[in-house]
Each structure stands twice: as structure tokens, then as C-alpha cells.
């Protein structure tokens, strides 16, 4: 999560974050998210990919016998957290971004496992 947040923080130098007024009003926030340029979502998506990959590596290194179940659990938790992010906390993000993001967490977490596992 820290890696993903770092990418989002760095993106804030490119895309101005919403004001407190926008954050306080769900309709204004949805409009703000809908009107962001496509280029604003690319660094965030790269953060999701890199964060998922690293989470798979770290989970594999910390688990006994390089257990696949733990990696699947972590990837699933990242996906679930993103569902809340996309539909509860920050609605209005483009469908293409929501779709590729939700479909990326498990595969990239698994890829992280494969990079360090011999099984």
C-alpha cells in the first residue's frame, strides 16, 4: 500500500488534488474524478501494478514454504480495498481504469510470487 500511495503522491505534482470543498461534497468529487485526464490515471495504475508485484514478493518471502494461499489472500485484499476505493470513497473514476485495476491485483501479486519462488 505504501508503494501505491507513493505513486499517487507523486502524481499530485502533475494533477492538482481536489479542494476541501470538493472532498466534502460527494457529487463534486464524482464530477472531479470524471473530468480528470486519462494521463492522470496512468501513474496511479503503475503504482497499483508495482505495489501488487512487491506485495507478492514480500508475502512469498515471509510465508513458510512460499505458500500460494497467502499470496492469493493478499491479492484478494488489495482487490477488495480497491472496490471500496472505486465505489465508496472515490466514485466517478473511468470504467476502463476501474476494470484494468481490479483485474490486475491478483495477477501481479502472483507474478511477484513467481519471481522469488522456485515452485
C-alpha positions as CSV (number, residue, x, y, z in Angstrom):
1,X,0.0,0.0,0.0
2,X,2.9,2.4,0.8
3,X,4.2,2.0,-2.8
4,X,0.8,2.7,-4.2
5,X,0.4,5.8,-2.1
6,X,3.9,7.0,-3.1
7,X,2.8,6.8,-6.8
8,X,-0.4,8.7,-6.0
9,X,1.6,11.3,-4.0
10,X,4.0,11.8,-6.9
11,X,1.0,12.1,-9.3
12,X,-0.3,15.0,-7.2
13,X,2.6,17.2,-8.6
14,X,1.1,16.6,-12.0
15,X,-2.6,16.7,-11.2
16,X,-3.9,19.2,-8.6
17,X,-5.7,17.3,-5.8
18,X,-9.3,18.2,-5.1
19,X,-10.0,21.1,-2.7
20,X,-11.6,20.6,0.7
21,X,-14.9,21.8,-0.7
22,X,-14.8,19.1,-3.4
23,X,-13.8,16.4,-0.9
24,X,-16.7,17.4,1.4
25,X,-19.3,17.1,-1.4
26,X,-19.8,13.6,-3.0
27,X,-21.3,14.9,-6.2
28,X,-18.5,17.4,-6.7
29,X,-15.9,14.7,-6.0
30,X,-17.5,12.4,-8.6
31,X,-17.5,15.2,-11.1
32,X,-13.9,16.0,-10.3
33,X,-12.8,12.3,-10.8
34,X,-14.8,12.0,-14.0
35,X,-13.2,15.1,-15.5
36,X,-9.5,14.1,-14.8
37,X,-7.5,13.5,-18.0
38,X,-6.5,9.9,-18.9
39,X,-2.9,10.7,-18.2
40,X,-3.8,11.3,-14.5
41,X,-4.7,7.7,-14.1
42,X,-1.6,6.1,-15.7
43,X,0.8,6.8,-12.8
44,X,-1.8,5.5,-10.3
45,X,-2.2,2.3,-12.3
46,X,1.6,1.9,-12.5
47,X,1.6,2.2,-8.7
48,X,-1.1,-0.5,-8.4
49,X,1.0,-2.8,-10.6
50,X,4.3,-2.2,-8.8
51,X,2.7,-2.3,-5.4
52,X,1.0,-5.6,-6.2
53,X,4.2,-7.1,-7.5
54,X,6.2,-6.1,-4.4
55,X,3.4,-7.4,-2.2
56,X,3.7,-10.8,-3.9
57,X,7.4,-10.8,-3.4
58,X,7.3,-9.8,0.3
59,X,4.4,-12.2,1.1
60,X,6.3,-15.0,-0.5
61,X,9.5,-14.3,1.3
62,X,7.7,-14.0,4.7
63,X,5.5,-17.1,4.3
64,X,6.6,-20.6,5.2
65,X,7.2,-22.8,2.2
66,X,6.3,-20.0,-0.2
67,X,2.6,-20.7,0.4
68,X,0.4,-19.7,-2.5
69,X,-2.7,-19.2,-0.3
70,X,-1.1,-16.2,1.4
71,X,-0.3,-14.6,-1.9
72,X,-3.8,-15.1,-3.2
73,X,-5.1,-13.7,0.1
74,X,-3.0,-10.5,-0.2
75,X,-4.0,-10.0,-3.9
76,X,-7.7,-10.5,-2.9
77,X,-7.4,-8.0,-0.1
78,X,-5.8,-5.4,-2.5
79,X,-8.7,-6.1,-4.9
80,X,-11.3,-5.7,-2.1
81,X,-9.7,-2.5,-0.9
82,X,-9.8,-1.1,-4.4
83,X,-13.5,-2.0,-4.7
84,X,-14.2,0.2,-1.7
85,X,-11.9,2.9,-3.1
86,X,-13.6,2.9,-6.5
87,X,-17.2,2.6,-5.5
88,X,-17.4,4.1,-2.0
89,X,-14.6,6.6,-1.4
90,X,-13.8,7.9,-4.9
91,X,-16.7,7.2,-7.3
92,X,-16.6,8.6,-10.8
93,X,-13.3,7.1,-12.0
94,X,-13.4,5.9,-15.6
95,X,-14.7,2.4,-16.3
96,X,-11.5,1.4,-18.2
97,X,-9.4,2.4,-15.2
98,X,-11.6,0.6,-12.7
99,X,-11.7,-2.5,-14.8
100,X,-8.0,-2.9,-15.6
101,X,-7.1,-2.1,-12.0
102,X,-9.5,-4.7,-10.5
103,X,-8.2,-7.3,-12.9
104,X,-4.5,-6.5,-12.2
105,X,-4.1,-7.0,-8.4
106,X,-4.2,-10.8,-8.3
107,X,-2.1,-11.5,-11.4
108,X,0.7,-9.1,-10.4
109,X,0.7,-10.3,-6.8
110,X,1.0,-13.8,-8.3
111,X,3.8,-12.7,-10.6
112,X,5.7,-11.3,-7.6
113,X,5.5,-14.8,-6.0
114,X,6.7,-16.4,-9.2
115,X,9.7,-14.1,-9.3
116,X,11.1,-15.3,-6.0
117,X,9.6,-18.8,-5.8
118,X,11.0,-22.0,-7.3
119,X,7.7,-23.8,-7.1
